[in-house]
Amino acid sequence: MKLSRPVSWFLLAFGVWSWFIWITFVKNLWQDASGLAFDDAGDPTGYFWVHLALAVTSFALGTAIGVIGLRGIRALRRTPQQVK
């Protein structure tokens, strides 16, 4: 299956965006002072663990989607003689 150029670029951009957004979110989650992520004793709460799991899942999916986009872009750059 061959992806079109716009679809390949969209997938790659989505992968990069996913990493940027979720890294920022995890930093903010780690530094949370509102009491949602950590209780009074400094231990992580359920809110912290659920959102950390969401971030890890989004990192994995963003990476997979970005790799698919990158492979699509690289496939489009090959000349017909290079494809076997």
PyRosetta script that sets phi, psi and omega in degrees:
from pyrosetta import init, pose_from_sequence

init()
pose = pose_from_sequence("MKLSRPVSWFLLAFGVWSWFIWITFVKNLWQDASGLAFDDAGDPTGYFWVHLALAVTSFALGTAIGVIGLRGIRALRRTPQQVK")
pose.set_psi(1, 136.4)
pose.set_omega(1, -179.4)
pose.set_phi(2, -114.2)
pose.set_psi(2, 129.9)
pose.set_omega(2, 178.3)
pose.set_phi(3, -88.9)
pose.set_psi(3, 148.2)
pose.set_omega(3, 176.4)
pose.set_phi(4, -74.5)
pose.set_psi(4, 162.9)
pose.set_omega(4, -179.5)
pose.set_phi(5, -60.2)
pose.set_psi(5, -48.1)
pose.set_omega(5, -179.9)
pose.set_phi(6, -62.4)
pose.set_psi(6, -38.8)
pose.set_omega(6, 179.3)
pose.set_phi(7, -66.5)
pose.set_psi(7, -42.8)
pose.set_omega(7, 178.6)
pose.set_phi(8, -60.7)
pose.set_psi(8, -45.5)
pose.set_omega(8, 179.5)
pose.set_phi(9, -66.0)
pose.set_psi(9, -38.0)
pose.set_omega(9, 178.1)
pose.set_phi(10, -62.6)
pose.set_psi(10, -45.0)
pose.set_omega(10, 179.8)
pose.set_phi(11, -63.2)
pose.set_psi(11, -42.2)
pose.set_omega(11, 178.1)
pose.set_phi(12, -64.4)
pose.set_psi(12, -44.8)
pose.set_omega(12, 179.1)
pose.set_phi(13, -63.3)
pose.set_psi(13, -38.1)
pose.set_omega(13, 177.7)
pose.set_phi(14, -63.0)
pose.set_psi(14, -41.2)
pose.set_omega(14, 178.5)
pose.set_phi(15, -62.9)
pose.set_psi(15, -43.7)
pose.set_omega(15, 178.7)
pose.set_phi(16, -66.2)
pose.set_psi(16, -45.1)
pose.set_omega(16, 179.1)
pose.set_phi(17, -59.8)
pose.set_psi(17, -43.0)
pose.set_omega(17, -179.7)
pose.set_phi(18, -59.4)
pose.set_psi(18, -46.1)
pose.set_omega(18, 178.4)
pose.set_phi(19, -63.0)
pose.set_psi(19, -44.9)
pose.set_omega(19, -178.7)
pose.set_phi(20, -61.0)
pose.set_psi(20, -49.5)
pose.set_omega(20, -177.1)
pose.set_phi(21, -63.9)
pose.set_psi(21, -47.2)
pose.set_omega(21, -173.9)
pose.set_phi(22, -75.9)
pose.set_psi(22, -29.3)
pose.set_omega(22, 173.6)
pose.set_phi(23, -64.7)
pose.set_psi(23, -42.9)
pose.set_omega(23, 177.0)
pose.set_phi(24, -61.6)
pose.set_psi(24, -42.6)
pose.set_omega(24, -179.8)
pose.set_phi(25, -63.5)
pose.set_psi(25, -44.1)
pose.set_omega(25, -179.1)
pose.set_phi(26, -64.7)
pose.set_psi(26, -39.9)
pose.set_omega(26, 175.9)
pose.set_phi(27, -58.7)
pose.set_psi(27, -46.3)
pose.set_omega(27, 179.9)
pose.set_phi(28, -66.8)
pose.set_psi(28, -37.5)
pose.set_omega(28, 177.8)
pose.set_phi(29, -63.6)
pose.set_psi(29, -43.4)
pose.set_omega(29, -178.8)
pose.set_phi(30, -64.8)
pose.set_psi(30, -33.0)
pose.set_omega(30, -177.8)
pose.set_phi(31, -96.0)
pose.set_psi(31, 13.1)
pose.set_omega(31, -176.4)
pose.set_phi(32, -61.6)
pose.set_psi(32, 127.9)
pose.set_omega(32, 178.6)
pose.set_phi(33, -115.2)
pose.set_psi(33, 4.7)
pose.set_omega(33, -176.1)
pose.set_phi(34, -79.8)
pose.set_psi(34, -13.3)
pose.set_omega(34, -178.3)
pose.set_phi(35, 96.7)
pose.set_psi(35, -2.5)
pose.set_omega(35, 178.7)
pose.set_phi(36, -76.7)
pose.set_psi(36, -46.7)
pose.set_omega(36, -174.5)
pose.set_phi(37, -83.2)
pose.set_psi(37, -30.3)
pose.set_omega(37, -178.1)
pose.set_phi(38, -133.4)
pose.set_psi(38, 140.1)
pose.set_omega(38, 178.4)
pose.set_phi(39, -81.2)
pose.set_psi(39, -174.1)
pose.set_omega(39, -176.7)
pose.set_phi(40, -63.5)
pose.set_psi(40, -26.9)
pose.set_omega(40, 179.7)
pose.set_phi(41, -84.1)
pose.set_psi(41, -5.7)
pose.set_omega(41, -179.7)
pose.set_phi(42, 90.2)
pose.set_psi(42, 8.3)
pose.set_omega(42, 178.9)
pose.set_phi(43, -86.8)
pose.set_psi(43, 146.1)
pose.set_omega(43, 179.3)
pose.set_phi(44, -65.3)
pose.set_psi(44, 143.7)
pose.set_omega(44, 178.9)
pose.set_phi(45, -98.5)
pose.set_psi(45, 177.0)
pose.set_omega(45, 175.7)
pose.set_phi(46, -60.6)
pose.set_psi(46, -37.5)
pose.set_omega(46, 176.7)
pose.set_phi(47, -56.1)
pose.set_psi(47, -45.1)
pose.set_omega(47, 179.6)
pose.set_phi(48, -60.9)
pose.set_psi(48, -49.3)
pose.set_omega(48, -175.0)
pose.set_phi(49, -66.8)
pose.set_psi(49, -39.1)
pose.set_omega(49, 178.6)
pose.set_phi(50, -64.7)
pose.set_psi(50, -45.1)
pose.set_omega(50, -178.2)
pose.set_phi(51, -72.7)
pose.set_psi(51, -30.2)
pose.set_omega(51, 173.4)
pose.set_phi(52, -66.9)
pose.set_psi(52, -40.8)
pose.set_omega(52, 176.9)
pose.set_phi(53, -63.4)
pose.set_psi(53, -40.6)
pose.set_omega(53, 176.0)
pose.set_phi(54, -61.1)
pose.set_psi(54, -41.9)
pose.set_omega(54, -179.5)
pose.set_phi(55, -65.5)
pose.set_psi(55, -44.5)
pose.set_omega(55, -180.0)
pose.set_phi(56, -63.0)
pose.set_psi(56, -42.9)
pose.set_omega(56, 177.6)
pose.set_phi(57, -62.7)
pose.set_psi(57, -41.7)
pose.set_omega(57, 179.2)
pose.set_phi(58, -67.9)
pose.set_psi(58, -34.9)
pose.set_omega(58, 174.1)
pose.set_phi(59, -60.7)
pose.set_psi(59, -46.5)
pose.set_omega(59, -178.3)
pose.set_phi(60, -64.5)
pose.set_psi(60, -46.4)
pose.set_omega(60, -180.0)
pose.set_phi(61, -67.9)
pose.set_psi(61, -40.6)
pose.set_omega(61, 177.6)
pose.set_phi(62, -62.2)
pose.set_psi(62, -39.2)
pose.set_omega(62, 177.4)
pose.set_phi(63, -64.9)
pose.set_psi(63, -47.0)
pose.set_omega(63, -179.4)
pose.set_phi(64, -62.2)
pose.set_psi(64, -44.5)
pose.set_omega(64, -179.8)
pose.set_phi(65, -66.3)
pose.set_psi(65, -41.6)
pose.set_omega(65, 177.6)
pose.set_phi(66, -63.1)
pose.set_psi(66, -39.0)
pose.set_omega(66, 178.2)
pose.set_phi(67, -65.7)
pose.set_psi(67, -40.5)
pose.set_omega(67, 177.1)
pose.set_phi(68, -61.1)
pose.set_psi(68, -44.2)
pose.set_omega(68, 177.9)
pose.set_phi(69, -62.8)
pose.set_psi(69, -43.2)
pose.set_omega(69, 179.0)
pose.set_phi(70, -63.2)
pose.set_psi(70, -43.0)
pose.set_omega(70, 178.1)
pose.set_phi(71, -64.4)
pose.set_psi(71, -34.8)
pose.set_omega(71, 176.4)
pose.set_phi(72, -65.4)
pose.set_psi(72, -42.2)
pose.set_omega(72, 178.4)
pose.set_phi(73, -64.7)
pose.set_psi(73, -44.0)
pose.set_omega(73, 179.7)
pose.set_phi(74, -64.6)
pose.set_psi(74, -36.4)
pose.set_omega(74, 178.8)
pose.set_phi(75, -66.9)
pose.set_psi(75, -35.3)
pose.set_omega(75, 179.8)
pose.set_phi(76, -71.1)
pose.set_psi(76, -25.4)
pose.set_omega(76, -178.6)
pose.set_phi(77, -81.3)
pose.set_psi(77, -15.8)
pose.set_omega(77, 179.0)
pose.set_phi(78, -71.6)
pose.set_psi(78, 143.5)
pose.set_omega(78, 175.3)
pose.set_phi(79, -82.0)
pose.set_psi(79, 160.5)
pose.set_omega(79, -178.6)
pose.set_phi(80, -58.9)
pose.set_psi(80, -27.7)
pose.set_omega(80, 180.0)
pose.set_phi(81, -71.1)
pose.set_psi(81, -27.0)
pose.set_omega(81, -177.4)
pose.set_phi(82, -82.0)
pose.set_psi(82, -20.2)
pose.set_omega(82, -178.9)
pose.set_phi(83, -83.6)
pose.set_psi(83, 126.7)
pose.set_omega(83, 179.4)
pose.set_phi(84, -126.1)
pose.dump_pdb("model.pdb")
